[in-house]
Structures are given as C-alpha cells and as structure tokens.
Amino acid sequence: LFLATLTYDTLRFEYEDFPETKEPVWILGRKYSVFTEKEEILLDVTSRLWFTYRKNFPAIGGTGPTSDTGWGCMLRCGQMIFAQALVCRHLGRDWRWIKGKRQMDNYFNVLNAFIDKKDSYYSIHQIAQMGVGEGKSIGQWYGPNTVAQVLKKLATFDTWSSLAVHIAMDNTVVMEEIRRLCQSNFPCAGAAACPAVESDVLYNGYPEEAGVRDRLSLWKPLVLLIPLRLGLTEINEAYIETLKHCFMMPQSLGVIGGKPNSAHYFIGYVGEELIYLDPHTTQPAVEPNDSGHLPDESFHCQHPPCRMSIAELDPSIAVGFFCNTEEDFNDWCQQIKKLSLVRGALPMFELVERQPSHFSNPDVLNLTPDSSDADRLERFFDSEDEDFEILSL
C-alpha cells in the first residue's frame, strides 16, 4: 500500500513534459503545436476521464475483490475508451474539465456510469461480472477483444446514451452491417430504444427524459471497436503510419492495448512516441459526499501524460471510433479509403460494403443488431487465445 501511495504522490516529479519538437502533437483527432499550444494540449489530456486501479470499493459480487490492483488495468482502459465515447456523445469533443469549475449535470451523469459500485452501467463490478460469460473469472486479466465484447453487452442497458456498439471481427469493417445497426431505431415497442421505467432511470442518476430524443432520430450514435493483431510478438512497423492516422481522425476514440500484461489507453502521438493514460496507480474508491456531490479530481490526470515508443506496443490492440451522425460515419469511411492510398501505410483492417463470401458460417452471417452477438462471436475470436488472422505484407 505504501508503494502505491508513494507512486501517486510522486507522479508530478516522474513525468517529463512534452519534448520541444516541431512535430505536431495529435490528441484524439486534434492537432497541436508544442511551442504555441502546450497549455491547450495539457488541458485536453486532463479533460479525458482517467480510470485507475482503486481500493476499498464494495466487494465485486458481494464476496469478491474490493480492489482491482494487479488485474484490472485492461478493464480500466476499456472504461476510458468508452467514457471518451460518452463524453463525445453527451458533452462534445470540445468540452473541457477545469479544476474547481462547476460542471454540468451531464458530466456527472457520464462519470456516475463508471463509479465503482454494482449499479453503475460500466463499473468495474459490471465489467468483471459480465466477463464471466466471456469465460473470464473475476480477477482474471482481459485482452482488448474481451473488454470490447463485455462493454458492447453492457451498453445495451444504457438507454440514456442509446449507443450502437459494433465490434468489427476478422479485421473487416462491413459498412452494411453498421448501417443496419445504427438505423435500427424503432418505435417504443422495442425496449432497447425506450427509456426504462422511471425508477430504473433514476437508479443511475439519469434524467427521466433519457432516450426520448434518440427515438426520434434515424441514426444511433456509433461506437466502433476494432480488435486487431498487428504482428506476432511485436508490432509490424508497416502498420505504424496507419496507426498514427487513426489518431488524426476527428472520430478517434484512441486505442486500448499496451505492453504484455500491462494495459494502457493511447490517446495520441508525437513523432515516434505514443501518448497514453496509465491506469497503474492505486487510488481509494470515491464515494459521493453528504450533499450527494461526487469529488471528481482523481478522475482527471493532472500531470503531463506518459509516452512510449510506438515500436514497443504489444501487437494485440483494439482501435476505437465514435460517429455521432451518419455524416460522421460516411466521412470516416472516406478517410479510411484515402488511407489505403498513402504510401508506406499498410491497412490494419479492410473496409467493405457487404459481408465477404469467406464469412460463410451461418452463425456469423445471421447476426441481427439486437441479438447477443458477443455470445456467438466469442468462440470465433478471442484475443487471449492468440486466435488471430495475421495480416500479411
């Protein structure tokens, strides 16, 4: 415990500032100059929700662990990439967190969805228990694909956000599948598009009218997660240029991955270095205070972010994108197509209009947006089994 506390207290001394470089700094689709916009860079980084190991939270499942130190880093990275999607959905990419400034209700609604208690939509409790269905016992380490599958399942209960979550398998993004999923808003007959009973909505501290405006729209905001394997034991450098371009797209949610058994949430790059938020700091669990207000400072990383060489990245990752509207998705598709023309950039995944014929298994072909895709897909693809189609040069 002493070591964990020491690490937290010494953070501000350990992290070096950004290098003085002419190279642009890219953070989740935004381009900055170190020389003229250093404050803006740090403010952007600090505004991301930062989830770390916590201790002394209510026991998972009533009798399980009360801390996730040592095993929860990929679960925390999953929370961070999904929190970024919720921030874009409810607050917008331009929203900034300023210490001491009173934040809007939607900010606390987003934060509450990740708090370490059993009834928060995306809490460590929910992720760990939902992971049991993916073959992961509580306290077991996850890979990027497992955490993506679990978050997809949990998002179906989040009627306030009303997200369409798509996990692209076999390095292939099928546009037709995504359009079908995002256009599946139906009248109130379908539970997924309806606000829950009033008590359910307030249970998570969300507004009663949650979901009403979304039922009227023709496109559900899309969270697209693409689990990939970019090499055997280390990243194939032919993918590096493409990976950098992912951080340049305005739809970018970043990347979850890391070094072997040590997960990070990558939010950008400068030169040949990735910029990331690190969950490996143990903080005490946070409870709302007597007035019901949630102290939020420990959910924002207030020191310069960590950096590491792109070449050190473990080849098993998941890349995330958020498309709030159909126009956003069409624009993303155009950017991916252009990227395939960039010299020296090997595509990390394929973008196709329709299901390719080699997807011949009927289980995969007949996925409907509201069926539990993850249940059936888990036996086709699990990153921890190293069961990947290796992309060849």
N, C-alpha and C positions, 0 to 999 in steps of 0.2 A: 504493500500500500504506500509505503514511504516513497518508493521509486516512482510510482505513478504520480504522486503529488509533486515530487521533485520535477518530473518531466514537464508537468503542466506549468509550474511556476517559472521554469527556466526557458520556456518556449521563446519568449521575446529575445533572448540572447542567442539562441541557437540558429535562428533562421536568418540567412543573409538576404539582403534586399535584391531587387532585380539588377541584373548586370547592366552597365551603361553600354547599350548597344544600339546600333542604327536599325537592327532587325525589328520589325513590328511585333507587338505582343498581341496575340489573339486570345480572347476570352469568350467562349460560347457565342461565336458569331460577331463579336465586336472587335474592331482593330484599334490599337492604341500605340502611341509613341512613348517610350520610357522617358525621353527628355522633356516632353511638354505635358504629359498626362499621367504622371506617376500617381498623383492623388486619386484620379479617376479609376485607375487600374485597381488600386487597393480598396477603394470603395465598392467597386464591382465585385471583387473577390469576397470582401466582408459581408456583402449583401446575400451571398448564397447561403442556404441553410446548411449548417455543418453538424453532422451527427457523428458522435464518437462513442467509444465504449462508455458505459455507465455502470455504476454500482448502487446497491441498495434500492433497486426498484422492486415492485411486488413480484413474488415468485411466478415464473412462467408456468402456466398450467396449474397454479395453486401450490405445487410442491417442488417445482423445478428451480433452475438457477435464478439468482437475484442480481447477477452481473453477467455481462457478455464479454468481459475481458478475455482475450486469447482466442475467442472463436467467432465473435460477431462482426468482424471487420467487413466482410463482403455484404452482410445484411445491412450494415450501416451505409455502405456505398450504394446499395440498392435504394435505401431510403433517400440518400442525397440526390440521385439522378431523378427519382420520382418526385421529390419535393421541388426540384427545379421545374418539372413539368407542371406541377400545381401552381407554382409561383407565376409561370408564364400564363397559365390558364386564368387565374383569378386576380393577379396583380399586374401582369405585363412584364416584358423583359426590361423595361426602363425603370422599374421600381427599385428603390434603394433603401437599405436599412441604415438609419443614423442613430448612433448610440444616444439614449436618453430622449429621443423624439417619440412622441406618442404615435403608435402605429394604428392603421385602420383595422377594423374588425376582421376583414378577410385575411389579413396577415395571421392573426391569432387562430382563425379557423384552419388555415393551412398548417400552422405549427402544431395545433392540437391533434391533427390527424396522425402525427408521428410520435406523440408523447409516450413514454414507457409505461403504458398501462393496457390492460387487456381489451378495453373497449375503444381504443383509437384504431382507425381504419388500417394504418400502415405501421403499427407499433412493432417493436422487436418481438413482442408476445405473439402478435398475429402472424408475423413472418415465420417465426420459429415453429409455431403450431401448424400452420398451413404447409410448411416444408415437410412435415411428417408424411403427408400424402404424396410427396415427391421422393419418398424413400430416404429422407434425411432425419435422423433422430435429433431431438433438441440438444443443442450444444455442439452439433457436428458442423464442420466447415462447409460452406457453399461455394460453388463456382458461379461465374456470371450468368450462365444459362438457367441454373436452378433458381436464382434470386429473381430473374426476369419472369419465369413461369409463375412463381408464387405471387409477385406483385400484380401480374395480369389477373389472377384469380381474385385477389383482394380488391382490385379496382371495381369489380362488378358490384360490390356493396356500397361503393362511394357514389351515391345518387347526386350528391351536391356537385361533384366535379363532372359527372356524366361523360367519362372518357371512353374512347375506343382504343383499346390496347392491342397492338398487333406485334407478335414475335415472329420475325422472318426466319424460317428454318432453311437449312441446306444452302446457306449463302445466297439465297434467292429472295428478292422482294417482288411479289406479284401484285401489280397495281390494281387489277380487277378485284382481288380479294379484299384489299384495303378499302376500295370504294364501296364495296358491298357492306363491309363492316361499319364504315363511317356514315353511310346513308341509311342505317337500319333504325333510325328514329321512327317509332310508331306511336299511334295514339295511346291513351292511358291504359289500354288493355294489357300492355306489356309492363311487368314490374320494373324491368331494368330502366325504363325511361321515365318512371313515375317517381315523384317524391315519396318517401316512405311515410308510414303513419307518423303523425306529428311527434309523438313521444320518441320514436326512433331517431328522427332528425335531430331533435334537441339533445338526445342522448350523447351525441358527439359535439354538441355546442354549435350546430349549424343553423342557419336561418330557415324559417318554416317554408319560405317560397322556393327553397332549393330545388333546382331541376325544372322549374316551371318554364323559364325562358328557353331552356335547352330543348324541351319537347317541341317547341315551335320552329326550331332551326332544322335545316335539312342536312347538316353535317356535324357529326360529333367530333370534338377535338381529338386529334390522333396522337397517341404516344407510340412511336415505332422503335422497337428494340431489336437489334440485330446481333445475335451471338455469333462470333467468328473465331476462327483459329488461323492466325497469320504466320504459320511456320510450325516446325516440330518442337524444338526445345527453346528456340529464341526467335524473335520476330525476323521475318524475311525482309531485308531492307528495301526490296522492291515495293513494299506496301507503305513505306513511311510517308511518301509525298501524298498519297491518297488519304492517309490517316490525318495528316495536317489539314488537308482541305475540309475534312469533316468539321473541324473546329472553326472554320471560316464561314460556314453556312449559318444564316440567321436562324435556322430551325434547330441548331445544335443543342443537345442536352448534355453533351460530353460523352465520356467513356468510363465504364467501370472495368477494372482489371487490376493489374499491379505487378508485383514480383511473386514468385511461387509462394503460395500460402500467406501472402501479405497484401491485402486489397487496398486500392486507392481509388478516389474519384477524380478523374482527369478532366479539367475544365478548359484547358487551352495549351498553348505552346509559345515559346520564343526561341528562335534559332533551332538548335537540335535538341532542345530540352522541353519536356512536358511539364505543365504546371498542374499541381494537384492539391486536393484537400485530403488530409490524412486522418483516418478515424482512430489511430492507435494512441489515444490519450484517454485515461480513465477519469471521468468526472462523476460527481454524485448525481443521482437521479434528481430531477426537478419536479417539485410539487407546486400547484397554484398556491399563492399566499392567501391570507384570510379574506382579502377583498375579492378573491377569485382571479386575480391578475397573475399571469404566468411570467416569472422572471425569464427573460429570453437572451440575456447577453451570452450565455455559454453555448448558444446555438449559432454563433457567428464567430468565424475565425479572424481574430483581430491582430494578427501578425502577418508579415509577408508570407505568401503560400510557399509550399515546398516545390522543388524542381528536381527532375531526374532526367538522365539521357534517354532519348527515345529508344536507343538500342537495347536498353536494359529491360524494356517492357516484356512481361510474360506474353506469349503469343495468344493466350486464351482471353478474349475480351468480349464485351458487349457494347455496341455503339448505340446511342440514343438520339432521337429527333422528335420534335414536337411541331405538329402542323395544326394550328388553331382553326384554319378555314380550308376549304377546298382549294382556294387560290394558293395558299401556303404549300399544300401538297403538290399541286401542279408545278409550282416554282421549284420545289425540292427535286422533283423528277427531272426537270430540265437541267438543273445543276449537276445531278448525278450523271446524266447523259453527256454533258460537256466534259465532265471529269474524265470520262473514258477516252477523251481525245488528248489529254495532257501527256506530253512525252515524259517517259520515266516514271509514270504513276500507274502501277498495276492495280486494276479494280479489286476491291476487297469483297465485293458481292455483285450479283447480277441483278439488273432491273428488267423485268419482263412484263408485258401486258397481261398475258394469260398463263395459267398453270402449265409448265412444261410437261411434255409427254412422259419424261422419265419419272415424274411423280405418279407412278402407276398404282400405288397402293390405295385401295378404296377408302381406307381409314383416313388417309391424309387428304384425299380428293374431296370427300364429302363434309368437310368442316363447315359448320354454319356458325355465324358470328356469335350466337348466344349459347352454343354448346360448350362443354368444358374441354376446349382444345387441349389444354395442358395435360389433362388426364391421358389422352390418347397419344399425345406427342412425346411424352416423357420416355416411352420405350423406343422412339426413333432417334432421340437426340439427348444426350446428357453430357455436359462439358467435362464432368469429373471422370467419365469413362474414357476420355480421350477419343470418343467415337465421332471424329470429325471428317468431313471430306476435306482433304488438304488441297488448297488451291495451288495449282502448278504454274510455273512460269511459261 
